[in-house]
Amino acid sequence: MWSATSPAREHSPNMKWGPPDRACSTWIRRFSGRHGVALTLVVAFGWGLLEFAGGHVFWGILFFAMGGAASWQFSIVDWTKYDRPRKEER
């Protein structure tokens, strides 16, 4: 029987949980900025429209609420912290 203290659950002290830092930072850089914001909002509001078109009002409202919350969060972010330095500033 498996338990939280079973040997299968043990790991070496050098093993880190979660994705490696390099992969995570690459993912954040790839989807940050205008493209990431646009993709997030298009998916949320687009999915909400599809749900409304299918007659699923609850799910449509839910996805529109998620899109609204995401757009509000994107509007209050200080984007200057995430700007890439220009070539002459490097």
SEBATI-316118 format. One record per residue (C-alpha): residue in three letters; x, y, z. Coordinates in steps of 0.2 Angstrom, whole numbers, padded with zeros to 4 digits, always signed. Layout:
<rs>
ALAXYZ...
</rs>
This chain:
<rs>
MET+0000+0000+0000TRP+0006+0017-0004SER+0008+0030+0009ALA+0016+0048+0010THR+0031+0041+0018SER+0034+0026+0007PRO+0051+0024-0002ALA+0043+0028-0019ARG+0040+0045-0013GLU+0057+0049-0007HIS+0069+0059-0018SER+0087+0065-0018PRO+0090+0082-0010ASN+0097+0088-0026MET+0081+0085-0035LYS+0070+0101-0038TRP+0051+0100-0039GLY+0043+0109-0054PRO+0049+0113-0071PRO+0067+0119-0073ASP+0071+0137-0072ARG+0077+0139-0089ALA+0062+0131-0097CYS+0050+0141-0086SER+0059+0158-0091THR+0059+0153-0109TRP+0040+0150-0108ILE+0037+0167-0099ARG+0047+0176-0112ARG+0038+0168-0126PHE+0021+0172-0120SER+0024+0189-0112GLY+0020+0206-0120ARG+0007+0210-0132HIS+0005+0193-0140GLY+0002+0184-0124VAL-0011+0197-0118ALA-0020+0196-0135LEU-0019+0177-0135THR-0026+0176-0117LEU-0040+0188-0121VAL-0045+0181-0138VAL-0046+0163-0131ALA-0056+0168-0115PHE-0069+0179-0124GLY-0069+0168-0140TRP-0073+0153-0130GLY-0086+0162-0121LEU-0094+0167-0137LEU-0094+0149-0143GLU-0102+0143-0127PHE-0116+0157-0129ALA-0118+0151-0147GLY-0120+0133-0141GLY-0134+0139-0129HIS-0123+0136-0113VAL-0126+0152-0104PHE-0117+0147-0088TRP-0101+0143-0096GLY-0102+0158-0107ILE-0104+0169-0092LEU-0090+0160-0084PHE-0078+0162-0098PHE-0083+0180-0101ALA-0079+0183-0082MET-0062+0175-0084GLY-0058+0186-0099GLY-0064+0202-0089ALA-0054+0197-0074ALA-0039+0194-0086SER-0041+0211-0095TRP-0042+0220-0078GLN-0026+0212-0072PHE-0017+0216-0088SER-0023+0234-0087ILE-0015+0236-0069VAL+0002+0227-0073ASP+0017+0238-0073TRP+0024+0233-0090THR+0040+0243-0089LYS+0047+0229-0078TYR+0045+0216-0092ASP+0051+0227-0107ARG+0066+0220-0116PRO+0081+0231-0116ARG+0085+0239-0133LYS+0101+0234-0142GLU+0110+0250-0138GLU+0106+0248-0119ARG+0113+0230-0118
</rs>
